[in-house]
Amino acid sequence: MTEARTQILANIRSALTGGEPRTPLRMNELKARIESSTPKAQPQFEDDLLRRFCQKHVAVHGTYERVAAQDLEGAVLRHIGAHQVDPQLYLGAGPLLDAVQWSAQVFTYFKSADQHTQVAVSEAFAAIAETGTVVLCSGASSPTSHNFLPEDHIVVVDSARMVRHQEDIWPLLRNREGAVVRVVNLITGPSKTGDIEQTIQYGAHGPRRLHLLIVESA
């Protein structure tokens, strides 16, 4: 480890442990400051949120299907069948995914992804209509590796968890039940790069395909 890196890490540790004491009064002041803050410039649009979200997702070469909750397995099988992928799924967790009764047509794994993983199925914490972005939170049952290592990433999106702007997700995260989330990933479309001879290549540093299963509220 270089001397510069050692100094940077030491400064971070000092900042985390230093500063004003976290007294109840100080914490209330910080909470009030956060709650009173307002976004500055935001794009305004009158589109239906779901329509806008789908348009933005397709614009970045993502795919999607609007499905009923009871058809999630069928939708997963349709996607992997279209791309001739083995039905071996690395599953995340979430209210919609946890309710699926997977049949013998698929093999399910509840563990972190690795370099051999072909398909991961996750559930988004929320979705952002402004940019067609899905928001994924890490956890014991939702490894971050699912977002980056598989060739195919299938993400279940609850249409009721769709917000207008990116800033709208932070209050949802602060009010989320359970432990504080260690990692929040905002993902817009499949992984791609133009660094190789200025030609777009997919799957450079993440999944080659990002397919959304949008569950519409009853």
C-alpha positions in Angstrom: 0.0 0.0 0.0 1.4 3.4 -1.0 2.0 6.2 1.5 -0.6 8.4 -0.3 -3.3 5.7 0.0 -2.5 5.1 3.6 -2.9 8.8 4.3 -6.2 9.0 2.4 -7.6 6.0 4.4 -6.4 7.5 7.6 -8.2 10.8 6.8 -11.4 8.9 6.1 -11.2 7.1 9.4 -10.5 10.3 11.2 -13.5 12.0 9.6 -15.8 9.1 10.4 -14.9 9.2 14.1 -14.4 12.9 14.5 -16.6 15.9 14.3 -19.3 17.0 16.6 -20.7 14.4 19.1 -23.8 12.6 17.9 -26.0 13.9 20.7 -29.8 13.7 20.4 -29.9 17.4 19.8 -27.3 17.2 17.0 -29.1 14.2 15.4 -32.4 16.1 15.4 -30.8 19.1 13.7 -29.4 16.8 11.0 -32.7 15.1 10.5 -34.5 18.5 10.2 -31.9 19.7 7.7 -32.5 16.6 5.5 -36.2 16.8 5.7 -36.3 20.5 4.8 -33.9 20.1 1.8 -35.5 20.4 -1.7 -34.1 19.3 -5.1 -32.8 22.1 -7.3 -33.3 21.5 -11.0 -35.4 18.6 -12.1 -36.7 17.8 -15.6 -40.5 18.2 -15.7 -42.6 15.7 -17.7 -46.3 15.0 -17.7 -46.0 11.4 -19.0 -47.5 8.5 -17.2 -44.7 7.2 -14.9 -44.8 3.6 -16.1 -44.9 4.6 -19.8 -42.0 7.0 -19.3 -40.0 4.4 -17.4 -40.5 1.8 -20.1 -39.5 4.2 -22.9 -36.3 5.3 -21.1 -35.4 1.6 -20.4 -35.8 0.6 -24.0 -33.8 3.7 -25.1 -30.7 2.3 -23.3 -31.2 -1.1 -25.0 -33.0 -2.8 -22.0 -36.0 -5.1 -22.5 -39.1 -5.6 -20.4 -42.4 -7.5 -20.1 -45.4 -6.3 -18.1 -46.7 -9.3 -16.2 -49.0 -10.4 -13.4 -47.4 -11.5 -10.2 -48.6 -15.1 -10.7 -46.8 -15.2 -14.1 -43.3 -14.4 -12.9 -41.9 -17.9 -13.5 -43.5 -18.0 -16.9 -42.0 -14.7 -17.8 -38.5 -15.8 -16.6 -38.8 -19.0 -18.7 -39.8 -17.0 -21.8 -36.8 -14.8 -21.5 -34.2 -17.5 -21.0 -35.9 -19.7 -23.6 -35.6 -16.9 -26.2 -31.9 -16.7 -25.5 -31.3 -20.4 -25.1 -30.0 -20.1 -21.6 -30.0 -23.0 -19.1 -32.8 -22.6 -16.5 -30.4 -22.2 -13.6 -31.4 -19.2 -11.6 -29.5 -17.4 -8.8 -32.3 -15.8 -6.9 -32.5 -12.7 -4.8 -35.2 -11.7 -2.4 -38.2 -9.4 -2.2 -42.0 -9.6 -1.5 -42.8 -10.5 -5.1 -39.9 -13.0 -5.6 -40.4 -14.7 -2.3 -44.0 -15.5 -3.2 -43.1 -17.4 -6.3 -43.5 -21.2 -6.1 -40.8 -22.3 -8.5 -41.5 -25.5 -10.4 -39.3 -28.3 -11.4 -38.6 -26.5 -14.7 -35.9 -24.4 -13.1 -33.0 -25.0 -10.7 -32.7 -22.3 -8.1 -29.7 -21.2 -6.1 -29.7 -18.8 -3.1 -26.1 -17.7 -3.0 -23.7 -15.1 -4.4 -23.0 -15.1 -8.2 -19.6 -16.0 -9.6 -17.9 -15.9 -13.0 -19.9 -19.0 -14.1 -23.3 -17.6 -13.3 -25.6 -17.2 -16.4 -28.8 -15.8 -14.9 -29.6 -13.9 -11.7 -33.2 -12.8 -10.8 -33.5 -9.9 -8.4 -36.2 -7.7 -7.1 -35.8 -3.9 -7.3 -36.3 -1.8 -4.3 -37.7 1.0 -6.5 -37.7 2.3 -10.0 -37.1 5.8 -11.4 -39.3 7.0 -14.3 -37.1 9.9 -15.1 -34.2 7.8 -16.4 -35.5 4.2 -16.6 -33.3 3.2 -13.7 -33.8 0.4 -11.2 -32.7 0.7 -7.6 -31.3 -2.4 -6.0 -30.3 -2.8 -2.3 -27.8 -5.3 -1.1 -28.5 -7.7 1.7 -27.9 -11.2 3.0 -30.5 -12.5 0.6 -29.7 -10.0 -2.2 -26.0 -10.2 -3.0 -24.5 -7.3 -5.0 -22.7 -9.9 -7.2 -26.0 -10.7 -8.8 -26.0 -7.2 -10.4 -22.6 -7.5 -12.0 -21.5 -11.1 -12.7 -24.2 -12.9 -14.7 -24.7 -12.7 -18.4 -28.4 -12.1 -17.9 -29.9 -10.1 -15.1 -33.7 -10.3 -14.7 -35.1 -7.7 -12.4 -38.6 -7.8 -11.0 -40.1 -4.3 -10.6 -43.2 -3.5 -8.6 -45.0 -0.7 -10.5 -46.3 0.6 -7.2 -42.6 1.3 -6.2 -42.0 3.7 -9.1 -41.0 7.3 -8.4 -40.7 10.3 -10.7 -37.2 11.6 -10.1 -34.0 10.2 -8.7 -34.2 12.4 -5.6 -37.5 10.7 -4.7 -35.9 7.4 -3.8 -33.8 8.8 -0.9 -36.7 9.4 1.5 -37.9 5.8 0.7 -34.4 4.5 1.6 -34.3 6.5 4.8 -37.7 5.2 5.9 -37.0 1.6 4.8 -37.6 -1.0 7.5 -34.7 -3.1 8.8 -31.0 -2.5 8.9 -29.4 0.3 7.0 -28.5 -0.8 3.5 -24.8 -1.2 2.9 -24.9 -0.8 -0.9 -27.4 0.8 -3.2 -27.0 0.2 -6.9 -28.7 2.4 -9.5 -28.7 0.5 -12.8 -29.8 2.0 -16.1 -29.8 -0.5 -18.9 -27.4 -3.4 -19.6 -23.6 -3.0 -19.2 -21.9 -1.5 -22.3 -18.8 0.4 -23.3 -17.6 2.3 -26.4 -13.9 2.1 -25.4 -13.2 -0.8 -27.9 -12.5 0.8 -31.3 -15.4 3.2 -30.5 -17.9 0.4 -31.1 -20.6 -0.3 -28.5 -19.9 -3.6 -26.8 -22.3 -5.2 -24.3 -21.4 -7.1 -21.2 -18.1 -5.3 -20.6 -18.4 -4.8 -16.9 -21.8 -6.4 -16.0 -24.7 -8.3 -17.5 -25.0 -8.4 -21.3 -28.8 -8.2 -21.0 -31.0 -6.5 -18.5 -34.6 -7.7 -18.7 -37.3 -6.2 -16.5 -40.4 -8.0 -15.3 -42.8 -5.2 -14.4 -45.6 -6.4 -12.1 -48.6 -4.1 -12.4 -50.6 -3.3 -9.3 -54.1 -4.7 -9.2 
